[in-house]
Amino acid sequence: MDDHRLNVLHLIDPGLPGGGGCTLKLLADVATRLTDVRHDLIIIGNAGHLDLARSMGLRPIALLPPPPKVARFASRTFRGVVSELERRRGRYDLIHGWTQRSAEMCGKALPGRKRLTTLAIGPDYAWGVKHLLPAEKHSPVSLYAFNTAVRNDLVVQGIAPESVEVMSPGIAASSDDNLKKKAAWRERWKVDDKAFVMGVISQPLAWTDARIALSILIRLSLTERSIRMVLHHKADCRVDAERWARQHGVDHFLIWEDALATPWEVAPGLDAALAYGGVFNAFGPRPPAHRAGRLFAGDGLLPVPGMLPSLYVMSAGVPVVAEDSGAAGEVHGDELRSLLVGQENILRMCDPIVRLYDDRSYYETMSDRSRKVIATRFALDSFVAKLRGIYSSLGSAHRCGMATSVAG
C-alpha cells in the first residue's frame, strides 16, 4: 500500500433511516472525487443492500448481517471483521460511519480508533448515542450533522452542543439530457405532456404519510387541473390512501414508483415534488427529554426526515414544496421561501402547487432558483473539500498531504 495514501473505512446501513440510496449516492460521489484516498466500504444489511451499493458504483469489501437494534451485541463480530481486513489491507487511519448504528458499532467495538460520523437525519432511538462521540475528551470534532435540525435532534438526545457541527452535504449537477429522460418517465407512467406530475419524497421514504398526499390530490382534482401524484410503495398509510383514492375516484391519478428511492433518476419526469413528514416527526427544536425517556424511548418522536432527496431533485430544476421544518427552511432559504408551508396546516401545500401549475413564469423562476441553490450552497465540490480537510485533521499526521481530484 502507498504510505502517502490515507486509508479510510466507510460503514453504512442502507436499510436504516439515513442510510439508503441517497446517502450511498453521496458516498459514491465522494469516492469518485477524493482520489488520493483508499476507500473501503462495509455494508451492514442484506444482499439487496449490497446490490444497491454496487448499482451506485461502489465496491463493498464486506457484508455484515444486520445486528440487533442495540449495536453493542454486534461489536465482537465487527471487531473481528475489521481486524481481518486490516491484516490483509493495512491499518485504517480513519473509520467513517454514515449512519447512527454504524457509528455506534464502531464506537463500541473500537473506542480508541480515529473516526468520523456524518448523519443525514437525527437519532431515531436513544440507546448508544454516547458512542457517537470519541473516547478522547480533547479530540477534534468528529460528529457532523447535515443540517441544523439534525444537530438539534442530537443535542436533545444528550450530545453536547460543542461536540457536533453542521456540514451541509453536496450534490453533483444534474445531467443535460433531462428532456429525453422526461419523455421516458412519462411513457412509463402513461401520462401526457399536459399532466403536472408531483413526486412525494422523503428520507426515509416510510416516514412520509401517503394520506396527506392523497388529501392534497383530492383537493386539486376538484379544481379540474390535470395532476398526478407519484409515491413510493413504502410510504406510511399506503392502504388507507389507496382506499380513499378509490372512494373519491382519483385512484387513476396515483402512481406508485419504487424508483423514488433514487430521486436523481426520477427527477427529470417530475414537474414538482412534495417534502413533509408524518404524524410522529418532530419539527423545530425539541423540548428537553427526561433522562429515562432518552434512555428507553427517546422523546417519543421521530426526527425530521432527511433533506437529501430534496437536494437531488432541486439540482434537476424541480421545485420542492415543503413543510417548513428546520431542515426545509435551511435548504430553501430566502430564495425559495414561497414554496414553504407552515406546519400548522400542511394542506396549504395546495396553494404553491396551484401557483406553479398556473403561472409558467413563476414556475421557471422557482426552477432556476432551485438549481442555483444547489450550485451555490450545496455544491459537491465544496462538500468534498470540507471532507478532505476533516480527513486530514483526523488522519495520521504523515498522511495529511492529500490531493483532491474533482471529476466532471
N, C-alpha and C positions, 0 to 999 in steps of 0.2 A: 504494500500500500504506500502511496505517496505521503511522506511525512509532513508535507505542507498542505495537505488536504484535510479540511475539517470533516469529521466522521459523525454524522447525526442519525439517530434512530428515531423514526416517527411512529407514534401509536395512535390508532383511531378505531372507534366503534361505529361502523356505518349504520348499524341498526338502532342506535340510541339517539335521543334528541341532540341536535347539534353536530352529528357526525355523518350525515347522509351524503347524497350526491353533490350538493353544493360545496360542502367542506372538502370532499375528495377532489373536486374540480379545482378548488383554490390551492390545495396541496400540490396537485399535478402542475399547475401553472408556476408555482414557486420552484418546484424541482426542475422545470424546464429552463427557467431563467437564472437560477442560482447555481451556476455550472461548476464552480470551484468547491463544491461541497459534495461529498458522497452521501446520498440519501437512501437509507434503508428503511423499509416500512413493514410493520407488523399489523395485520388486520385482526381485530377481535370480533369474531362473528362466525358466519357460516359460509358455505361455498358460494351462495348467491352474492354475499357481500364481497367476496374475493373477486367474483366476475365483474361486479360493479366497479371496483377499483381498477381492474385491468382495462375496462372499457374507457376509463379516463386517461389511459396511457401509463398508469402506474404499474410497477412490477414488485408486488409484495414478496418478501423473502420468507414470511412465516404466517401461518394462520392459527390463532388461538381460539378455542371454543368459548362462547360467552360464559363468563363466570356468574355466580350468584350476584344479586344486586349489591351486596356488601363486598367490595373489591378485595378485602383482606383475605378472603377464602381462596383467592387465586394467586396470591403473592408468591407462594413457593413455586408453582408451575411457571409463572412468568420469570422469576429469578433464574430458574434453570434454563429457560429458553434463551434469555439474554446472555447467560454465561456461555452456553454452547455457541451462540452466534459470535461472541467476542473471541472465543478460542479459534474460530475459523477465519474471522474477518477483521480482527483487531479491536481494540478497546474503543468504545464510543465516547467522544468528547462531550456530547450533549444528547439528552433524550427529550424529544418534543412531543408532548401529549396534546391532542387536538380536541379531546372530549373530557367531560368530568371523570368518567370511570377510568379511562386510560391513564389520566394524570394521577388519580388516586392509587391505582395499581402500582405505578412507578414509585410514588411517594412511600407506599407501604413496603414494597419489596426492596427498593434500592434508595433508602432515605438519604444516603450520603452522596449520591451522584448529582452532577450538574444537570439541571433540567429546566425546561420551559413549558408553560401551559398557555395556550390561546383558546379562548372559549367564544363560540358564536352565540350561545344562549347561557343564561344563568343556571345555577344548580337546581335540578328538579327533585332532589332529595338531599337531606342534611347529613346522612351518615358519611363520615370520612372526609368532609370538606377541608378539615385541617391539613390533610395530606396533600392538598393542592399547593401548599407553601413549602419551600425548602426547609431543612432542619436547621441550617445556619441562620442565626439571628441577624447577622450583618451582611448577608449575601445580597447581590444586586437583585432588583425587582425581576421576578421571573414569571409573574402571573399577569396576563394581559386579557382584557375584555374587548370585544369588537365594538361596543358602544356603551354609553353611559348607563343604559337600562340594565345591561348585563353586570356592570360594575355595582350598581345599586343592589341587585339580587345577591351578589357575593358578599357585600357588606352586611346585608340583613342576616345572612347565614353565619356571620361571625368573623369574616375576614376583615382585618384592619384596613381602613381606607388607604393608608400609605403603602400597603402591600400589593395593591392592584392598580394598574394603569390602563388607560384606554388607548387602543391602537386600531384604527379603522382598517378594515380589510381592503384589498384591491381587486378590481375586476378588469379583465382584458377587454379591449374594444371589440364590439360586435363585428361580424364579417360583413362584406359588401353585397352578398348575394341574397339578401333578405326577401326581395320580391319573388325570386324563384322559389324560395322556401315557403313563403306565404301561400303561393298557389298550391304547393304540395299539401300543406296542412289543411287548407280549405277543401281540397278534394277529399282528403281523408275524413274530414268531419262532415262532409256533404252539406256545406253551406256556400251560398253565393257571395259575390263581392259586396252586395248591399247589406249583408248582415254585419252587425257590430259585435265582435266576439271578445268576451272578457274571460280571463283566467283567474281562478281563485288560488293564490299562492301563500305558502307558509313554510316555516322550518321549525319543527317537523310538520308534515302535511296533516297528520292526525290531530293537530291542535287547532284546526280551523273548523268552525261549525257550519255544516252544509245547510242547515235550516236558515241561517242568516242570508246566505247566498240565494236560497230559494225565495225568501221573503222579498229580497231586492228584485229578483227576476219577475216575480208575480206583479209587483207594483209597476215595473217598467213595461210589462206586457200590456197593462191596461192603457198605456199611452199610445199603443199601436206602433211603437218603434220596433224595428227588427233587431232583437237582442238574442245572443246565445251565451250560455254560461258553461265554462269548462272547469270541471272539478276532478280531483284525484279520488280513486275509489276508497282511499284510507281516510277521507275527510270524516270528521266526527258527525254522528247522527245521520249517516247516509240513508238508512232505511226510512227514517221519518221524512227526509227531504224528497225521496222518490215517491212516497205515498202522497205527500202534499202536492207534488208536481202533477200526479195523475188526477187528483181531486180537482185541481184548478185548470186542467187541460193544457199544461205547459211542459209536459214531460218531454216532448219532442224538441224543446229549446235547451234541454240539458245535454251536455256532452261529458262522458266520463273518460278521462285520458290519463293513463299511468305515466306518460312522458312528462307530466308536470313535475316529476321528481328531478328532472334535468331541465330547469326552466330556460336556460340559454338555447336549448334546442327548439322549444315550443314557442318562444317569444316572437319569432317572425310571423306566426299565424295569429297573434293576438292584436286586437286594437287597444285594449286596456287591461289592467289587472286590478284585483282587489286584494288587500292585505289586512287581515284582522285576526284576532284570537278567538278563544271560546269563553264560556262562562267561568272557567276555572283559571284563566290567565289574569295576572296582576299587571296593572299599568301605573306608571309613575313610581315614585319612591314608596317602598312598603313601610308599614309601621313596624317598630321593633317586635321581634317574636320572643316569646318566653323561652328560656334556655332548654327546658324539657321539650317544648314544641319543636325547636330546631333539631334536637337530638333524634326524636322519633318520627316526626312528620313534617318538618319544616314549618311553614305557617299555613299549610292547607291550600296553597295556591300554586299553580304552575307559573314558571317565568314567562316574560314576554317572548313571543315567538321570534326566532332569528330573522334578520333582515337580508341575508344573502340572496334569497330568491328575488326580492325587490330590486336589488342592485343588478342582478343579471338581466332582468327584463328591461330595466331602465337603460342599460347600455345599448339595447336594441331600439331605443326610442319609444318604448311602450310606457305611457303614463300609468302610474300606480296610484289608485285611490285607496287611501289607508286610514285606519283608525289612528287617532292622534295619541299614540303611546309615546313614551320617551324615545324608543328606538326609531319609530317612523318620523317623528319630528326632527330627530337628529339627521336622518337621511335626507328628508325633503328640504329642510331649511327654509329660508325666506323665498327662494326661487319657486318652490312648488307648494307653497303654503295653501293655496286654494284647493288642492287635492286632498287635504286632510279633513277628517270629520271628527267632531268631538265624541268622546266616549259615552256621553250621556244619552245619545240617540244614534246608534250606528246605522240605522236605516236611512239616515240623511245622506248616506253614500249615493242615493239616487240623484241628488242634486248635481254633484260634479260629473256624474256619468251622463246625465241628460245634456249638460253643457258641452261635454266632449263630443257627444253624438251630434248635437245641433249646430255647433259653431266650429267650422273647419279651421278658421284662423286660430281660435283658442287651442284646438287640438294640436295643430302644428307647433304652436308656441310651447305647449307643455311637453311635446315630444322632443323638441330641440333642447329645452332646458333639462330634460331628464338625461339626455346624452352628455350635456355639459357638466352636470353634477357629478356624473361618474368620472369624466375625464379630469375634472379639477380637484375633486375631494376624495375620490375612491379609485385613483389610478393604480393599476397593478405595479407599475414601476416603483411608485412611492412605497407601497407595502413591502416589496421585495428589498428595497434599500433599507427600510427600517428593520426588517427581519435580519438582514445581513449584519447590521450594527449590533443587534441583540445577540446573535450567534457569536460575533466576535468578542463581545464583553463577557459572555458566559463561558465560551470555549477556552481551551488552553491558551496561555499567553503566546506560545510559539506558533500558534495556528491563526493568528489574527490578521494575517496579510492576505485575506481572501479577495478575489476579484469577482464582480458580478457581471454576468453577460445577459443583456436584455435582448431576447429574440423577438422577431416580429415587430 
